[in-house]
Amino acid sequence: MNTADRKDLEIIHNKIDNIQQDIVDLKHDMSMAHGKTDASLSFIKENLFNPKEGLWAETRRNTEYREGSSKWRGIIGAGFIGLFFKHLYDIFVNN
């Protein structure tokens, strides 16, 4: 092996070492990015599905309120309709 071949071989070894170091750095960076993503997803999961304060609980409370208020709306609406027909009846009977 002559000197030119040795220099070419050393250059190739240096490039391989640099590529290996880049791979190690990339793995570290990806690990950090995945950690941040896991933290973000757990934050979102907590805000959506927390049974006491999450969006799921808020939706459930909203549904309960709507169901409860629709019962009263029906009762009050029936009362107003009854009063309306009573006034119509009184108008036609008293004239």
TIRO-2110 file (N, C-alpha, C; in Angstrom, 1 decimal):
// TIRO-2110
0.8, -1.2, 0.0, N, 1, A
0.0, 0.0, 0.0, CA, 1, A
0.9, 1.2, 0.0, C, 1, A
0.6, 2.1, -0.9, N, 2, A
1.5, 3.3, -1.0, CA, 2, A
0.9, 4.4, -0.1, C, 2, A
1.6, 5.6, -0.1, N, 3, A
1.2, 6.7, 0.7, CA, 3, A
-0.2, 7.3, 0.3, C, 3, A
-0.4, 7.4, -1.0, N, 4, A
-1.6, 7.9, -1.5, CA, 4, A
-2.8, 7.1, -1.1, C, 4, A
-2.6, 5.8, -1.1, N, 5, A
-3.7, 4.9, -0.7, CA, 5, A
-3.9, 5.0, 0.8, C, 5, A
-2.9, 5.2, 1.6, N, 6, A
-3.0, 5.4, 3.0, CA, 6, A
-3.8, 6.7, 3.3, C, 6, A
-3.5, 7.7, 2.6, N, 7, A
-4.2, 9.0, 2.8, CA, 7, A
-5.6, 8.9, 2.5, C, 7, A
-5.9, 8.2, 1.3, N, 8, A
-7.3, 8.0, 0.9, CA, 8, A
-8.0, 7.1, 2.0, C, 8, A
-7.4, 6.1, 2.5, N, 9, A
-8.0, 5.3, 3.6, CA, 9, A
-8.2, 6.1, 4.8, C, 9, A
-7.3, 6.9, 5.2, N, 10, A
-7.5, 7.8, 6.4, CA, 10, A
-8.7, 8.7, 6.2, C, 10, A
-8.8, 9.3, 5.0, N, 11, A
-9.9, 10.2, 4.7, CA, 11, A
-11.2, 9.4, 4.8, C, 11, A
-11.3, 8.2, 4.3, N, 12, A
-12.5, 7.4, 4.3, CA, 12, A
-12.8, 7.1, 5.8, C, 12, A
-11.8, 6.7, 6.6, N, 13, A
-12.1, 6.4, 8.0, CA, 13, A
-12.6, 7.7, 8.7, C, 13, A
-12.0, 8.8, 8.5, N, 14, A
-12.5, 10.1, 9.1, CA, 14, A
-14.0, 10.4, 8.7, C, 14, A
-14.3, 10.1, 7.4, N, 15, A
-15.6, 10.4, 7.0, CA, 15, A
-16.6, 9.4, 7.7, C, 15, A
-16.2, 8.1, 7.8, N, 16, A
-17.0, 7.1, 8.5, CA, 16, A
-17.2, 7.5, 9.9, C, 16, A
-16.1, 8.0, 10.6, N, 17, A
-16.3, 8.4, 12.0, CA, 17, A
-17.2, 9.6, 12.1, C, 17, A
-17.1, 10.6, 11.2, N, 18, A
-18.0, 11.7, 11.2, CA, 18, A
-19.5, 11.3, 11.0, C, 18, A
-19.7, 10.3, 10.1, N, 19, A
-21.0, 9.9, 9.8, CA, 19, A
-21.6, 9.2, 11.1, C, 19, A
-20.7, 8.4, 11.8, N, 20, A
-21.2, 7.7, 13.0, CA, 20, A
-21.5, 8.7, 14.1, C, 20, A
-20.7, 9.8, 14.2, N, 21, A
-21.0, 10.8, 15.2, CA, 21, A
-22.3, 11.5, 14.8, C, 21, A
-22.5, 11.8, 13.6, N, 22, A
-23.8, 12.4, 13.1, CA, 22, A
-25.0, 11.5, 13.5, C, 22, A
-24.8, 10.2, 13.3, N, 23, A
-25.9, 9.3, 13.6, CA, 23, A
-26.2, 9.4, 15.1, C, 23, A
-25.1, 9.4, 16.0, N, 24, A
-25.3, 9.4, 17.4, CA, 24, A
-26.0, 10.7, 17.8, C, 24, A
-25.5, 11.9, 17.2, N, 25, A
-26.2, 13.2, 17.5, CA, 25, A
-27.6, 13.2, 17.0, C, 25, A
-27.9, 12.6, 15.9, N, 26, A
-29.3, 12.5, 15.4, CA, 26, A
-30.2, 11.7, 16.3, C, 26, A
-29.6, 10.6, 16.8, N, 27, A
-30.4, 9.7, 17.8, CA, 27, A
-30.7, 10.5, 19.0, C, 27, A
-29.7, 11.3, 19.5, N, 28, A
-30.0, 12.1, 20.7, CA, 28, A
-31.0, 13.2, 20.5, C, 28, A
-30.9, 13.9, 19.3, N, 29, A
-31.9, 14.9, 19.0, CA, 29, A
-33.3, 14.3, 18.8, C, 29, A
-33.4, 13.2, 18.2, N, 30, A
-34.7, 12.5, 18.1, CA, 30, A
-35.3, 12.1, 19.4, C, 30, A
-34.4, 11.6, 20.3, N, 31, A
-34.9, 11.2, 21.6, CA, 31, A
-35.4, 12.5, 22.4, C, 31, A
-34.7, 13.6, 22.2, N, 32, A
-35.2, 14.8, 22.9, CA, 32, A
-36.6, 15.2, 22.3, C, 32, A
-36.7, 15.2, 21.0, N, 33, A
-37.9, 15.6, 20.3, CA, 33, A
-39.1, 14.7, 20.7, C, 33, A
-38.8, 13.4, 20.8, N, 34, A
-39.9, 12.4, 21.2, CA, 34, A
-40.3, 12.7, 22.6, C, 34, A
-39.3, 13.1, 23.5, N, 35, A
-39.7, 13.4, 24.9, CA, 35, A
-40.6, 14.6, 24.9, C, 35, A
-40.3, 15.6, 24.1, N, 36, A
-41.2, 16.8, 24.1, CA, 36, A
-42.6, 16.4, 23.5, C, 36, A
-42.6, 15.6, 22.5, N, 37, A
-43.9, 15.2, 21.9, CA, 37, A
-44.7, 14.4, 23.0, C, 37, A
-44.1, 13.5, 23.7, N, 38, A
-44.8, 12.7, 24.7, CA, 38, A
-45.3, 13.7, 25.8, C, 38, A
-44.6, 14.7, 26.2, N, 39, A
-45.1, 15.7, 27.2, CA, 39, A
-46.3, 16.4, 26.6, C, 39, A
-46.2, 16.8, 25.4, N, 40, A
-47.3, 17.6, 24.7, CA, 40, A
-48.5, 16.7, 24.6, C, 40, A
-48.4, 15.5, 24.2, N, 41, A
-49.5, 14.6, 24.1, CA, 41, A
-50.1, 14.3, 25.5, C, 41, A
-49.3, 14.1, 26.5, N, 42, A
-49.9, 13.9, 27.8, CA, 42, A
-50.6, 15.1, 28.3, C, 42, A
-50.1, 16.3, 28.0, N, 43, A
-50.9, 17.5, 28.4, CA, 43, A
-52.2, 17.6, 27.7, C, 43, A
-52.2, 17.3, 26.4, N, 44, A
-53.5, 17.3, 25.6, CA, 44, A
-54.4, 16.2, 26.1, C, 44, A
-53.9, 15.1, 26.4, N, 45, A
-54.7, 14.0, 26.9, CA, 45, A
-55.3, 14.4, 28.3, C, 45, A
-54.5, 15.0, 29.1, N, 46, A
-55.0, 15.4, 30.4, CA, 46, A
-56.1, 16.5, 30.3, C, 46, A
-56.0, 17.4, 29.4, N, 47, A
-57.0, 18.5, 29.2, CA, 47, A
-58.3, 17.9, 28.5, C, 47, A
-58.1, 16.9, 27.7, N, 48, A
-59.3, 16.4, 27.1, CA, 48, A
-60.1, 15.4, 27.9, C, 48, A
-59.4, 14.5, 28.6, N, 49, A
-60.1, 13.3, 29.2, CA, 49, A
-60.0, 13.4, 30.7, C, 49, A
-59.6, 14.5, 31.3, N, 50, A
-59.6, 14.5, 32.8, CA, 50, A
-61.1, 14.5, 33.3, C, 50, A
-61.4, 13.5, 34.1, N, 51, A
-62.8, 13.3, 34.5, CA, 51, A
-63.5, 14.5, 35.3, C, 51, A
-62.6, 15.3, 35.9, N, 52, A
-63.2, 16.4, 36.7, CA, 52, A
-63.1, 17.7, 36.0, C, 52, A
-62.1, 18.0, 35.2, N, 53, A
-61.9, 19.3, 34.7, CA, 53, A
-61.7, 19.4, 33.2, C, 53, A
-61.6, 18.2, 32.5, N, 54, A
-61.3, 18.2, 31.1, CA, 54, A
-62.4, 18.6, 30.2, C, 54, A
-62.2, 18.6, 29.0, N, 55, A
-63.2, 18.9, 28.0, CA, 55, A
-64.3, 17.9, 28.0, C, 55, A
-64.0, 16.6, 28.3, N, 56, A
-65.0, 15.6, 28.3, CA, 56, A
-66.0, 15.9, 29.5, C, 56, A
-65.5, 16.3, 30.6, N, 57, A
-66.3, 16.6, 31.8, CA, 57, A
-67.2, 17.8, 31.5, C, 57, A
-66.6, 18.8, 30.8, N, 58, A
-67.3, 20.0, 30.5, CA, 58, A
-68.5, 19.7, 29.5, C, 58, A
-68.2, 18.9, 28.5, N, 59, A
-69.2, 18.5, 27.6, CA, 59, A
-70.4, 17.7, 28.3, C, 59, A
-70.0, 16.8, 29.2, N, 60, A
-71.0, 16.1, 30.0, CA, 60, A
-71.9, 17.0, 30.8, C, 60, A
-71.2, 18.0, 31.5, N, 61, A
-72.0, 19.0, 32.3, CA, 61, A
-72.9, 19.8, 31.4, C, 61, A
-72.5, 20.2, 30.2, N, 62, A
-73.3, 20.9, 29.2, CA, 62, A
-74.5, 20.1, 28.8, C, 62, A
-74.3, 18.8, 28.5, N, 63, A
-75.3, 17.9, 28.1, CA, 63, A
-76.4, 17.8, 29.2, C, 63, A
-75.9, 17.6, 30.5, N, 64, A
-76.8, 17.5, 31.6, CA, 64, A
-77.6, 18.8, 31.8, C, 64, A
-77.0, 19.9, 31.6, N, 65, A
-77.7, 21.2, 31.7, CA, 65, A
-78.8, 21.3, 30.6, C, 65, A
-78.4, 21.0, 29.4, N, 66, A
-79.4, 21.0, 28.3, CA, 66, A
-80.6, 20.1, 28.5, C, 66, A
-80.3, 18.9, 29.0, N, 67, A
-81.4, 17.9, 29.2, CA, 67, A
-82.3, 18.4, 30.3, C, 67, A
-81.7, 19.0, 31.4, N, 68, A
-82.5, 19.5, 32.5, CA, 68, A
-83.3, 20.7, 32.1, C, 68, A
-82.7, 21.6, 31.3, N, 69, A
-83.5, 22.8, 30.9, CA, 69, A
-84.5, 22.5, 29.8, C, 69, A
-84.3, 21.5, 29.0, N, 70, A
-85.4, 21.1, 28.1, CA, 70, A
-86.6, 20.6, 28.7, C, 70, A
-86.5, 20.0, 29.9, N, 71, A
-87.7, 19.5, 30.6, CA, 71, A
-88.5, 20.7, 31.1, C, 71, A
-87.8, 21.7, 31.7, N, 72, A
-88.5, 22.9, 32.1, CA, 72, A
-89.1, 23.7, 31.0, C, 72, A
-88.4, 23.8, 29.9, N, 73, A
-88.9, 24.5, 28.7, CA, 73, A
-90.2, 23.9, 28.2, C, 73, A
-90.3, 22.6, 28.2, N, 74, A
-91.5, 21.9, 27.8, CA, 74, A
-92.6, 22.2, 28.8, C, 74, A
-92.4, 22.2, 30.0, N, 75, A
-93.4, 22.4, 31.0, CA, 75, A
-93.9, 23.9, 30.9, C, 75, A
-93.0, 24.8, 30.9, N, 76, A
-93.3, 26.2, 30.8, CA, 76, A
-94.0, 26.5, 29.4, C, 76, A
-93.5, 25.9, 28.4, N, 77, A
-94.2, 26.1, 27.1, CA, 77, A
-95.6, 25.6, 27.1, C, 77, A
-95.8, 24.4, 27.7, N, 78, A
-97.2, 23.9, 27.7, CA, 78, A
-98.1, 24.8, 28.5, C, 78, A
-97.5, 25.4, 29.6, N, 79, A
-98.3, 26.4, 30.4, CA, 79, A
-98.7, 27.6, 29.6, C, 79, A
-97.7, 28.2, 28.8, N, 80, A
-98.1, 29.3, 28.0, CA, 80, A
-99.1, 29.0, 26.9, C, 80, A
-99.0, 27.8, 26.3, N, 81, A
-100.0, 27.4, 25.3, CA, 81, A
-101.3, 27.3, 26.0, C, 81, A
-101.4, 26.8, 27.2, N, 82, A
-102.7, 26.6, 27.9, CA, 82, A
-103.2, 28.0, 28.2, C, 82, A
-102.4, 29.0, 28.6, N, 83, A
-102.9, 30.3, 28.9, CA, 83, A
-103.4, 31.0, 27.6, C, 83, A
-102.7, 30.8, 26.5, N, 84, A
-103.1, 31.3, 25.2, CA, 84, A
-104.5, 30.8, 24.8, C, 84, A
-104.7, 29.5, 24.9, N, 85, A
-106.0, 29.0, 24.6, CA, 85, A
-107.1, 29.4, 25.5, C, 85, A
-106.7, 29.6, 26.8, N, 86, A
-107.7, 30.1, 27.8, CA, 86, A
-108.1, 31.5, 27.4, C, 86, A
-107.2, 32.4, 27.0, N, 87, A
-107.5, 33.7, 26.6, CA, 87, A
-108.4, 33.7, 25.3, C, 87, A
-108.1, 32.9, 24.4, N, 88, A
-108.9, 32.8, 23.2, CA, 88, A
-110.3, 32.3, 23.6, C, 88, A
-110.4, 31.3, 24.5, N, 89, A
-111.7, 30.9, 24.9, CA, 89, A
-112.5, 32.0, 25.6, C, 89, A
-111.8, 32.7, 26.5, N, 90, A
-112.5, 33.9, 27.2, CA, 90, A
-112.9, 34.9, 26.2, C, 90, A
-112.2, 35.2, 25.2, N, 91, A
-112.5, 36.2, 24.2, CA, 91, A
-113.8, 35.8, 23.5, C, 91, A
-113.9, 34.6, 23.0, N, 92, A
-115.0, 34.1, 22.2, CA, 92, A
-116.3, 33.9, 23.1, C, 92, A
-116.1, 33.4, 24.4, N, 93, A
-117.2, 33.2, 25.2, CA, 93, A
-117.8, 34.5, 25.8, C, 93, A
-116.9, 35.5, 26.1, N, 94, A
-117.4, 36.7, 26.7, CA, 94, A
-118.0, 37.6, 25.6, C, 94, A
-117.8, 37.4, 24.4, N, 95, A
-118.3, 38.4, 23.4, CA, 95, A
-119.7, 37.9, 22.9, C, 95, A
END
